[in-house]
Amino acid sequence: MSDVHTVCDIDNTFYKIIEGRPLRRGDDIKVYMSNIRDIFLFKANAAFILDQIIQIDTSYSFEKSEYAKISELFAQCKSSFVQFAKLNYHKSKKYQLLAEVKALELERKSEELDILCDKYVKLRNRLSNLTATFENLSRYRQFLNRLTPIWSKTQNLDCKPDISTATINSTLLTQISFRSGGSFDISNLEHLKVESRPYFVEPIQLLDILEDNRKQCLNYLNIAAVSANIISSVLKGRDSVKAQVEDDAKELQNYVDICNNLIRFEEEKEASYKVIFERILFNEFHELFASFEASKLFTCVQYVNTKIFGDMEDPKDNLTSLMANLERLYMDLSLNLDYLDVEIVKKATNQAFSEDKEKMRNAFKAQRIIKESDILRKSLYASFEPSRGYKKQDAKKTV
């Protein structure tokens, strides 16, 4: 302030606080000093509260600027995340189109495979029919060979030998190659044909053989009658075993249903616990351990510990242990201060204040000396440089 002001300009009632009051006797000076002390204490408290209000306003403005910076950073992160999601969405759409094309190709290949399978089944059924027909004819031929008299066999020695069904089947399978693209031709079986010749001359020969077959069939019937009871008991046992197996299957199915219900209940409980855990993690846990304020507080406390105790930063440190160390040091210092004498404390305080004042005086003197040296340096530089008129003449000569 450029104008001169007095105490009355700041406090109009400074000299009027006791105006109009009766004067007390000289022995009441203690009461007067007590009143004056209370008045000044009240004013000091008011000034302290005003200072706190100013500090709150300053902190609010600082926090508001920090909030603006955080909001801007959040907007940038949000836009970056949107761009990231957009790029991933386009890539996913490309992969989806490629998968749809591959799915169509696979469907066409499946249709072609179904057609080839149908052809394969038709050819295999045809081959089975031919094999069954040839097997029946081969059995009939074997039957006729057994019924043929010895003298007829001796006359027909040039007859081709018997061909078994297994040989026919292997021959047919070697003639067919589906995987290699081969074709099947019935003419490949022409070398298996057998010439038909008359084996019987008299009917009595065939009647003898049929009589033997009749006796053999009668023996087979006797064996079937004996084994009928055994087969019936086996069938009854099969039904009981089947019913028992069905009961066991039902019991196992009930047990499986119970297990599925338990699994479903555990999955639902897991989902609810997961939601609660994520809520705690992203709200309370983040505010207590991962927020900016908690990180800033931990950094400040760790810095104070390193400066006070002279220890190195330990990754295993936590906020509780660091605050406990500071609290313990504060309690020790408080106890030590309680043991000190008040007069000694006042003397030490005055000495510290006097040292600070001396340092401030030295700093003021150093600042003044630096300014004077700066002015002297500039004047020395100016004294060594040529005058302005001489500079202009030199400039004209150079032109």
C-alpha positions as a Markdown table, in Angstrom:
| # | Residue | x | y | z |
|---|---|---|---|---|
| 1 | Met | 0.0 | 0.0 | 0.0 |
| 2 | Ser | 1.4 | 3.4 | -1.0 |
| 3 | Asp | -0.6 | 5.5 | 1.6 |
| 4 | Val | 0.0 | 5.6 | 5.3 |
| 5 | His | -2.6 | 3.8 | 7.5 |
| 6 | Thr | -3.0 | 3.5 | 11.2 |
| 7 | Val | -4.5 | 0.9 | 13.4 |
| 8 | Cys | -7.9 | 2.8 | 13.4 |
| 9 | Asp | -8.2 | 2.4 | 9.6 |
| 10 | Ile | -8.2 | -1.4 | 10.2 |
| 11 | Asp | -10.0 | -1.5 | 13.5 |
| 12 | Asn | -12.3 | 1.4 | 14.3 |
| 13 | Thr | -12.9 | 0.3 | 17.8 |
| 14 | Phe | -9.2 | -0.2 | 18.8 |
| 15 | Tyr | -9.1 | 2.9 | 21.1 |
| 16 | Lys | -12.8 | 2.8 | 21.9 |
| 17 | Ile | -13.0 | -0.6 | 23.4 |
| 18 | Ile | -13.0 | 0.8 | 27.0 |
| 19 | Glu | -14.7 | 4.1 | 26.2 |
| 20 | Gly | -17.3 | 5.2 | 28.8 |
| 21 | Arg | -16.2 | 2.6 | 31.4 |
| 22 | Pro | -15.4 | 3.7 | 34.9 |
| 23 | Leu | -11.7 | 3.5 | 35.9 |
| 24 | Arg | -10.8 | 1.0 | 38.5 |
| 25 | Arg | -8.3 | 1.3 | 41.2 |
| 26 | Gly | -4.7 | 0.5 | 40.7 |
| 27 | Asp | -4.9 | -2.9 | 42.3 |
| 28 | Asp | -7.4 | -4.0 | 39.5 |
| 29 | Ile | -4.7 | -3.9 | 36.8 |
| 30 | Lys | -4.8 | -7.7 | 36.6 |
| 31 | Val | -8.4 | -7.7 | 35.6 |
| 32 | Tyr | -7.7 | -5.0 | 33.0 |
| 33 | Met | -4.8 | -7.0 | 31.6 |
| 34 | Ser | -6.9 | -10.1 | 31.5 |
| 35 | Asn | -9.6 | -8.3 | 29.5 |
| 36 | Ile | -7.1 | -6.9 | 27.1 |
| 37 | Arg | -5.6 | -10.4 | 26.7 |
| 38 | Asp | -9.0 | -11.9 | 26.0 |
| 39 | Ile | -9.7 | -9.2 | 23.4 |
| 40 | Phe | -6.4 | -9.8 | 21.6 |
| 41 | Leu | -6.9 | -13.6 | 21.8 |
| 42 | Phe | -10.3 | -13.3 | 20.2 |
| 43 | Lys | -8.8 | -11.2 | 17.4 |
| 44 | Ala | -6.0 | -13.6 | 16.9 |
| 45 | Asn | -8.5 | -16.5 | 16.7 |
| 46 | Ala | -10.5 | -14.6 | 14.1 |
| 47 | Ala | -7.4 | -13.9 | 12.1 |
| 48 | Phe | -6.5 | -17.6 | 12.4 |
| 49 | Ile | -9.9 | -18.7 | 11.2 |
| 50 | Leu | -9.7 | -16.2 | 8.3 |
| 51 | Asp | -6.3 | -17.7 | 7.3 |
| 52 | Gln | -7.9 | -21.2 | 7.4 |
| 53 | Ile | -10.7 | -20.0 | 5.1 |
| 54 | Ile | -8.1 | -18.5 | 2.7 |
| 55 | Gln | -6.2 | -21.8 | 2.7 |
| 56 | Ile | -9.4 | -23.7 | 2.1 |
| 57 | Asp | -10.2 | -21.5 | -0.9 |
| 58 | Thr | -6.6 | -22.0 | -2.3 |
| 59 | Ser | -6.8 | -25.8 | -1.8 |
| 60 | Tyr | -10.2 | -25.7 | -3.5 |
| 61 | Ser | -8.9 | -23.9 | -6.6 |
| 62 | Phe | -5.9 | -26.3 | -6.8 |
| 63 | Glu | -8.1 | -29.3 | -6.5 |
| 64 | Lys | -10.4 | -27.9 | -9.1 |
| 65 | Ser | -7.5 | -27.5 | -11.6 |
| 66 | Glu | -6.4 | -31.1 | -10.7 |
| 67 | Tyr | -10.0 | -32.3 | -11.3 |
| 68 | Ala | -10.0 | -30.6 | -14.7 |
| 69 | Lys | -6.8 | -32.3 | -15.7 |
| 70 | Ile | -8.1 | -35.6 | -14.5 |
| 71 | Ser | -11.3 | -35.1 | -16.5 |
| 72 | Glu | -9.3 | -34.3 | -19.6 |
| 73 | Leu | -7.2 | -37.4 | -19.2 |
| 74 | Phe | -10.3 | -39.5 | -18.7 |
| 75 | Ala | -11.8 | -38.1 | -21.9 |
| 76 | Gln | -8.6 | -39.0 | -23.8 |
| 77 | Cys | -8.6 | -42.5 | -22.3 |
| 78 | Lys | -12.2 | -42.9 | -23.2 |
| 79 | Ser | -11.7 | -41.8 | -26.8 |
| 80 | Ser | -8.6 | -44.1 | -27.1 |
| 81 | Phe | -10.7 | -47.0 | -25.8 |
| 82 | Val | -13.4 | -46.3 | -28.3 |
| 83 | Gln | -10.9 | -46.3 | -31.2 |
| 84 | Phe | -9.4 | -49.5 | -29.9 |
| 85 | Ala | -12.8 | -51.2 | -29.7 |
| 86 | Lys | -13.7 | -49.9 | -33.2 |
| 87 | Leu | -10.5 | -51.4 | -34.7 |
| 88 | Asn | -11.1 | -54.7 | -33.0 |
| 89 | Tyr | -14.7 | -54.6 | -34.2 |
| 90 | His | -13.6 | -54.3 | -37.9 |
| 91 | Lys | -11.1 | -57.1 | -37.4 |
| 92 | Ser | -13.8 | -59.3 | -35.9 |
| 93 | Lys | -16.2 | -58.6 | -38.8 |
| 94 | Lys | -13.5 | -59.6 | -41.3 |
| 95 | Tyr | -12.9 | -62.9 | -39.4 |
| 96 | Gln | -16.6 | -63.5 | -39.2 |
| 97 | Leu | -17.0 | -63.0 | -43.0 |
| 98 | Leu | -14.1 | -65.3 | -43.6 |
| 99 | Ala | -15.6 | -67.9 | -41.2 |
| 100 | Glu | -18.9 | -67.7 | -43.1 |
| 101 | Val | -17.2 | -68.3 | -46.4 |
| 102 | Lys | -15.4 | -71.3 | -45.0 |
| 103 | Ala | -18.6 | -72.6 | -43.5 |
| 104 | Leu | -20.3 | -72.5 | -46.9 |
| 105 | Glu | -17.3 | -74.3 | -48.5 |
| 106 | Leu | -17.5 | -76.9 | -45.7 |
| 107 | Glu | -21.2 | -77.3 | -46.3 |
| 108 | Arg | -20.7 | -77.9 | -50.0 |
| 109 | Lys | -17.9 | -80.5 | -49.2 |
| 110 | Ser | -20.3 | -82.2 | -46.7 |
| 111 | Glu | -23.0 | -82.4 | -49.4 |
| 112 | Glu | -20.4 | -83.9 | -51.9 |
| 113 | Leu | -19.3 | -86.4 | -49.2 |
| 114 | Asp | -23.0 | -87.4 | -48.5 |
| 115 | Ile | -23.4 | -88.0 | -52.3 |
| 116 | Leu | -20.3 | -90.1 | -52.4 |
| 117 | Cys | -21.3 | -92.0 | -49.3 |
| 118 | Asp | -24.7 | -92.8 | -50.9 |
| 119 | Lys | -22.9 | -94.1 | -54.0 |
| 120 | Tyr | -20.6 | -96.1 | -51.8 |
| 121 | Val | -23.5 | -97.6 | -49.8 |
| 122 | Lys | -25.3 | -98.6 | -53.0 |
| 123 | Leu | -22.2 | -100.3 | -54.5 |
| 124 | Arg | -21.5 | -102.0 | -51.2 |
| 125 | Asn | -25.2 | -103.3 | -51.0 |
| 126 | Arg | -25.0 | -104.5 | -54.6 |
| 127 | Leu | -21.7 | -106.3 | -53.8 |
| 128 | Ser | -23.3 | -107.8 | -50.7 |
| 129 | Asn | -26.2 | -109.1 | -52.7 |
| 130 | Leu | -23.8 | -110.6 | -55.3 |
| 131 | Thr | -21.7 | -112.1 | -52.6 |
| 132 | Ala | -24.8 | -113.6 | -50.9 |
| 133 | Thr | -26.1 | -115.0 | -54.2 |
| 134 | Phe | -22.7 | -116.5 | -55.0 |
| 135 | Glu | -22.5 | -118.0 | -51.5 |
| 136 | Asn | -25.8 | -119.7 | -51.9 |
| 137 | Leu | -24.8 | -121.1 | -55.3 |
| 138 | Ser | -21.5 | -122.2 | -53.9 |
| 139 | Arg | -23.2 | -124.0 | -51.0 |
| 140 | Tyr | -25.6 | -125.7 | -53.4 |
| 141 | Arg | -22.6 | -126.8 | -55.5 |
| 142 | Gln | -20.9 | -128.2 | -52.5 |
| 143 | Phe | -24.1 | -130.0 | -51.5 |
| 144 | Leu | -24.2 | -131.5 | -55.0 |
| 145 | Asn | -20.6 | -132.5 | -54.8 |
| 146 | Arg | -21.1 | -134.4 | -51.6 |
| 147 | Leu | -24.1 | -136.2 | -53.1 |
| 148 | Thr | -22.2 | -137.1 | -56.3 |
| 149 | Pro | -21.2 | -140.8 | -56.4 |
| 150 | Ile | -17.6 | -141.8 | -56.5 |
| 151 | Trp | -17.7 | -143.3 | -59.9 |
| 152 | Ser | -19.2 | -140.0 | -61.3 |
| 153 | Lys | -16.4 | -138.0 | -59.6 |
| 154 | Thr | -13.8 | -140.3 | -61.2 |
| 155 | Gln | -15.4 | -139.7 | -64.6 |
| 156 | Asn | -15.3 | -135.9 | -64.1 |
| 157 | Leu | -11.8 | -135.4 | -62.9 |
| 158 | Asp | -11.4 | -132.4 | -65.2 |
| 159 | Cys | -14.0 | -130.5 | -63.1 |
| 160 | Lys | -12.7 | -127.4 | -61.5 |
| 161 | Pro | -12.1 | -127.6 | -57.7 |
| 162 | Asp | -14.4 | -126.1 | -55.2 |
| 163 | Ile | -14.0 | -122.4 | -54.4 |
| 164 | Ser | -14.8 | -121.2 | -50.9 |
| 165 | Thr | -16.9 | -118.1 | -50.1 |
| 166 | Ala | -13.9 | -116.4 | -48.4 |
| 167 | Thr | -11.9 | -116.7 | -51.6 |
| 168 | Ile | -14.8 | -115.2 | -53.5 |
| 169 | Asn | -15.1 | -112.3 | -51.1 |
| 170 | Ser | -11.4 | -111.6 | -51.2 |
| 171 | Thr | -11.5 | -111.7 | -55.0 |
| 172 | Leu | -14.4 | -109.3 | -55.1 |
| 173 | Leu | -12.8 | -106.9 | -52.7 |
| 174 | Thr | -9.6 | -106.8 | -54.6 |
| 175 | Gln | -11.5 | -106.0 | -57.8 |
| 176 | Ile | -13.1 | -103.0 | -56.1 |
| 177 | Ser | -11.1 | -99.9 | -55.2 |
| 178 | Phe | -13.3 | -97.1 | -54.3 |
| 179 | Arg | -10.7 | -94.8 | -52.8 |
| 180 | Ser | -8.4 | -95.1 | -55.8 |
| 181 | Gly | -11.2 | -94.4 | -58.3 |
| 182 | Gly | -11.3 | -98.0 | -59.7 |
| 183 | Ser | -14.4 | -99.5 | -61.3 |
| 184 | Phe | -16.1 | -102.9 | -60.7 |
| 185 | Asp | -16.9 | -105.2 | -63.6 |
| 186 | Ile | -18.9 | -108.4 | -63.3 |
| 187 | Ser | -16.9 | -109.9 | -66.2 |
| 188 | Asn | -13.9 | -110.1 | -63.7 |
| 189 | Leu | -15.7 | -113.0 | -62.0 |
| 190 | Glu | -16.0 | -115.1 | -65.2 |
| 191 | His | -13.0 | -117.2 | -64.3 |
| 192 | Leu | -14.9 | -118.3 | -61.2 |
| 193 | Lys | -17.6 | -120.1 | -63.2 |
| 194 | Val | -17.8 | -123.8 | -62.9 |
| 195 | Glu | -19.1 | -126.1 | -65.6 |
| 196 | Ser | -22.4 | -127.8 | -64.9 |
| 197 | Arg | -22.3 | -131.6 | -65.3 |
| 198 | Pro | -24.8 | -134.3 | -64.5 |
| 199 | Tyr | -23.8 | -136.0 | -61.2 |
| 200 | Phe | -26.6 | -138.7 | -60.8 |
| 201 | Val | -27.5 | -141.5 | -63.1 |
| 202 | Glu | -30.1 | -143.3 | -61.0 |
| 203 | Pro | -32.7 | -141.8 | -58.6 |
| 204 | Ile | -32.0 | -144.4 | -55.9 |
| 205 | Gln | -28.6 | -142.7 | -55.3 |
| 206 | Leu | -30.3 | -139.4 | -54.5 |
| 207 | Leu | -32.8 | -141.1 | -52.2 |
| 208 | Asp | -30.1 | -142.7 | -50.1 |
| 209 | Ile | -28.4 | -139.4 | -49.6 |
| 210 | Leu | -31.7 | -137.7 | -48.7 |
| 211 | Glu | -32.4 | -140.5 | -46.2 |
| 212 | Asp | -29.1 | -139.7 | -44.5 |
| 213 | Asn | -30.0 | -136.0 | -44.4 |
| 214 | Arg | -33.4 | -136.9 | -42.8 |
| 215 | Lys | -31.7 | -138.8 | -40.0 |
| 216 | Gln | -29.3 | -135.9 | -39.5 |
| 217 | Cys | -32.2 | -133.4 | -39.3 |
| 218 | Leu | -34.0 | -135.6 | -36.7 |
| 219 | Asn | -30.9 | -135.6 | -34.6 |
| 220 | Tyr | -30.8 | -131.8 | -34.8 |
| 221 | Leu | -34.5 | -131.6 | -33.7 |
| 222 | Asn | -33.7 | -133.8 | -30.6 |
| 223 | Ile | -30.9 | -131.5 | -29.7 |
| 224 | Ala | -33.1 | -128.4 | -30.2 |
| 225 | Ala | -35.8 | -130.0 | -27.9 |
| 226 | Val | -33.2 | -130.6 | -25.1 |
| 227 | Ser | -31.8 | -127.1 | -25.4 |
| 228 | Ala | -35.2 | -125.3 | -25.4 |
| 229 | Asn | -35.4 | -125.4 | -21.6 |
| 230 | Ile | -31.9 | -124.1 | -21.2 |
| 231 | Ile | -32.6 | -121.3 | -23.7 |
| 232 | Ser | -35.9 | -120.3 | -21.9 |
| 233 | Ser | -34.1 | -120.0 | -18.5 |
| 234 | Val | -31.4 | -117.9 | -20.2 |
| 235 | Leu | -34.1 | -115.6 | -21.7 |
| 236 | Lys | -35.7 | -115.2 | -18.2 |
| 237 | Gly | -32.4 | -114.4 | -16.7 |
| 238 | Arg | -31.8 | -111.9 | -19.4 |
| 239 | Asp | -35.0 | -110.1 | -18.7 |
| 240 | Ser | -34.2 | -109.9 | -15.0 |
| 241 | Val | -30.7 | -108.6 | -15.7 |
| 242 | Lys | -32.1 | -106.1 | -18.2 |
| 243 | Ala | -34.6 | -104.8 | -15.5 |
| 244 | Gln | -31.8 | -104.5 | -13.0 |
| 245 | Val | -29.7 | -102.6 | -15.4 |
| 246 | Glu | -32.5 | -100.2 | -16.2 |
| 247 | Asp | -33.0 | -99.6 | -12.4 |
| 248 | Asp | -29.3 | -98.9 | -12.0 |
| 249 | Ala | -29.4 | -96.6 | -15.0 |
| 250 | Lys | -32.3 | -94.6 | -13.5 |
| 251 | Glu | -30.5 | -94.4 | -10.1 |
| 252 | Leu | -27.4 | -93.1 | -11.9 |
| 253 | Gln | -29.4 | -90.6 | -13.9 |
| 254 | Asn | -30.9 | -89.3 | -10.6 |
| 255 | Tyr | -27.5 | -89.0 | -9.1 |
| 256 | Val | -26.3 | -87.2 | -12.3 |
| 257 | Asp | -29.3 | -84.8 | -12.1 |
| 258 | Ile | -28.4 | -84.0 | -8.4 |
| 259 | Cys | -24.8 | -83.4 | -9.4 |
| 260 | Asn | -25.9 | -81.1 | -12.2 |
| 261 | Asn | -28.1 | -79.1 | -9.8 |
| 262 | Leu | -25.3 | -78.8 | -7.4 |
| 263 | Ile | -23.0 | -77.6 | -10.1 |
| 264 | Arg | -25.6 | -75.1 | -11.3 |
| 265 | Phe | -26.0 | -73.8 | -7.8 |
| 266 | Glu | -22.2 | -73.4 | -7.3 |
| 267 | Glu | -22.0 | -71.6 | -10.7 |
| 268 | Glu | -24.7 | -69.1 | -9.7 |
| 269 | Lys | -23.0 | -68.6 | -6.3 |
| 270 | Glu | -19.7 | -68.1 | -8.1 |
| 271 | Ala | -21.3 | -65.5 | -10.4 |
| 272 | Ser | -22.8 | -63.6 | -7.4 |
| 273 | Tyr | -19.4 | -63.7 | -5.5 |
| 274 | Lys | -17.7 | -62.5 | -8.6 |
| 275 | Val | -20.0 | -59.5 | -8.9 |
| 276 | Ile | -19.5 | -58.7 | -5.2 |
| 277 | Phe | -15.7 | -59.1 | -5.5 |
| 278 | Glu | -15.5 | -56.8 | -8.6 |
| 279 | Arg | -17.6 | -54.2 | -6.9 |
| 280 | Ile | -15.4 | -54.2 | -3.8 |
| 281 | Leu | -12.3 | -54.3 | -6.0 |
| 282 | Phe | -13.2 | -51.4 | -8.2 |
| 283 | Asn | -14.8 | -49.2 | -5.4 |
| 284 | Glu | -13.6 | -49.7 | -1.8 |
| 285 | Phe | -10.3 | -51.4 | -2.6 |
| 286 | His | -9.5 | -49.0 | -5.3 |
| 287 | Glu | -10.2 | -46.0 | -3.1 |
| 288 | Leu | -8.2 | -47.3 | -0.2 |
| 289 | Phe | -5.2 | -48.7 | -2.0 |
| 290 | Ala | -5.1 | -47.8 | -5.7 |
| 291 | Ser | -6.5 | -44.3 | -5.9 |
| 292 | Phe | -4.5 | -41.2 | -6.6 |
| 293 | Glu | -4.9 | -39.8 | -3.1 |
| 294 | Ala | -3.8 | -43.1 | -1.5 |
| 295 | Ser | -0.8 | -43.4 | -3.8 |
| 296 | Lys | 0.1 | -39.7 | -3.1 |
| 297 | Leu | -0.3 | -40.2 | 0.7 |
| 298 | Phe | 1.9 | -43.4 | 0.6 |
| 299 | Thr | 4.6 | -41.6 | -1.5 |
| 300 | Cys | 4.6 | -38.6 | 0.9 |
| 301 | Val | 4.8 | -40.8 | 4.0 |
| 302 | Gln | 7.6 | -42.9 | 2.5 |
| 303 | Tyr | 9.5 | -39.8 | 1.5 |
| 304 | Val | 9.2 | -38.4 | 5.1 |
| 305 | Asn | 10.5 | -41.8 | 6.5 |
| 306 | Thr | 13.5 | -41.8 | 4.2 |
| 307 | Lys | 14.3 | -38.2 | 5.1 |
| 308 | Ile | 13.8 | -38.6 | 8.8 |
| 309 | Phe | 15.2 | -42.1 | 9.4 |
| 310 | Gly | 17.7 | -42.2 | 6.5 |
| 311 | Asp | 16.6 | -45.6 | 5.4 |
| 312 | Met | 16.3 | -46.9 | 1.8 |
| 313 | Glu | 13.0 | -47.4 | 0.2 |
| 314 | Asp | 11.8 | -51.0 | 0.7 |
| 315 | Pro | 9.2 | -52.5 | -1.7 |
| 316 | Lys | 7.8 | -54.5 | 1.2 |
| 317 | Asp | 6.9 | -51.3 | 3.1 |
| 318 | Asn | 3.2 | -50.5 | 3.7 |
| 319 | Leu | 1.3 | -47.5 | 4.8 |
| 320 | Thr | 0.5 | -48.9 | 8.3 |
| 321 | Ser | 4.2 | -49.7 | 9.2 |
| 322 | Leu | 5.4 | -46.3 | 7.9 |
| 323 | Met | 2.7 | -44.4 | 9.9 |
| 324 | Ala | 3.5 | -46.5 | 12.9 |
| 325 | Asn | 7.2 | -45.5 | 12.7 |
| 326 | Leu | 6.2 | -41.8 | 12.4 |
| 327 | Glu | 3.7 | -42.1 | 15.3 |
| 328 | Arg | 6.3 | -43.8 | 17.5 |
| 329 | Leu | 8.9 | -41.0 | 16.7 |
| 330 | Tyr | 6.3 | -38.3 | 17.5 |
| 331 | Met | 5.5 | -39.9 | 20.8 |
| 332 | Asp | 9.2 | -40.2 | 21.7 |
| 333 | Leu | 9.7 | -36.5 | 20.8 |
| 334 | Ser | 6.7 | -35.5 | 22.8 |
| 335 | Leu | 7.9 | -37.4 | 25.8 |
| 336 | Asn | 11.4 | -35.8 | 25.5 |
| 337 | Leu | 9.8 | -32.4 | 25.2 |
| 338 | Asp | 7.8 | -33.0 | 28.3 |
| 339 | Tyr | 10.9 | -33.7 | 30.3 |
| 340 | Leu | 12.6 | -30.4 | 29.2 |
| 341 | Asp | 12.6 | -27.2 | 31.2 |
| 342 | Val | 10.3 | -24.4 | 29.9 |
| 343 | Glu | 13.1 | -21.8 | 30.2 |
| 344 | Ile | 15.5 | -23.9 | 28.2 |
| 345 | Val | 12.8 | -24.4 | 25.5 |
| 346 | Lys | 12.2 | -20.6 | 25.4 |
| 347 | Lys | 16.0 | -20.0 | 25.1 |
| 348 | Ala | 16.3 | -22.5 | 22.3 |
| 349 | Thr | 13.3 | -21.0 | 20.5 |
| 350 | Asn | 14.7 | -17.6 | 20.7 |
| 351 | Gln | 18.1 | -18.8 | 19.5 |
| 352 | Ala | 16.5 | -20.5 | 16.5 |
| 353 | Phe | 14.5 | -17.4 | 15.7 |
| 354 | Ser | 17.7 | -15.2 | 16.0 |
| 355 | Glu | 19.6 | -17.6 | 13.7 |
| 356 | Asp | 16.7 | -17.4 | 11.1 |
| 357 | Lys | 16.7 | -13.6 | 11.3 |
| 358 | Glu | 20.5 | -13.6 | 10.8 |
| 359 | Lys | 20.1 | -15.9 | 7.7 |
| 360 | Met | 17.4 | -13.6 | 6.3 |
| 361 | Arg | 19.7 | -10.6 | 6.8 |
| 362 | Asn | 22.6 | -12.3 | 5.1 |
| 363 | Ala | 20.2 | -13.4 | 2.2 |
| 364 | Phe | 19.1 | -9.8 | 1.8 |
| 365 | Lys | 22.7 | -8.5 | 1.8 |
| 366 | Ala | 23.6 | -11.3 | -0.7 |
| 367 | Gln | 20.7 | -10.3 | -3.0 |
| 368 | Arg | 21.8 | -6.6 | -2.9 |
| 369 | Ile | 25.4 | -7.5 | -3.6 |
| 370 | Ile | 24.3 | -9.7 | -6.5 |
| 371 | Lys | 22.3 | -6.8 | -8.0 |
| 372 | Glu | 25.2 | -4.4 | -7.5 |
| 373 | Ser | 27.6 | -6.9 | -9.2 |
| 374 | Asp | 25.1 | -7.3 | -12.1 |
| 375 | Ile | 24.9 | -3.6 | -12.6 |
| 376 | Leu | 28.7 | -3.3 | -12.4 |
| 377 | Arg | 29.1 | -6.1 | -14.9 |
| 378 | Lys | 26.8 | -4.4 | -17.4 |
| 379 | Ser | 28.5 | -1.1 | -17.0 |
| 380 | Leu | 31.9 | -2.7 | -17.6 |
| 381 | Tyr | 30.6 | -4.4 | -20.7 |
| 382 | Ala | 29.3 | -1.1 | -21.9 |
| 383 | Ser | 32.6 | 0.7 | -21.2 |
| 384 | Phe | 34.5 | -1.7 | -23.4 |
| 385 | Glu | 32.1 | -1.4 | -26.3 |
| 386 | Pro | 32.5 | 1.5 | -28.9 |
| 387 | Ser | 30.1 | 4.4 | -28.9 |
| 388 | Arg | 27.0 | 4.5 | -30.9 |
| 389 | Gly | 28.2 | 7.1 | -33.4 |
| 390 | Tyr | 31.3 | 5.1 | -34.1 |
| 391 | Lys | 29.1 | 2.0 | -34.7 |
| 392 | Lys | 27.1 | 4.0 | -37.3 |
| 393 | Gln | 30.2 | 5.1 | -39.1 |
| 394 | Asp | 31.5 | 1.6 | -39.3 |
| 395 | Ala | 28.2 | 0.4 | -40.6 |
| 396 | Lys | 28.2 | 3.0 | -43.4 |
| 397 | Lys | 31.8 | 2.0 | -44.3 |
| 398 | Thr | 30.8 | -1.6 | -44.6 |
| 399 | Val | 27.9 | -0.7 | -46.9 |
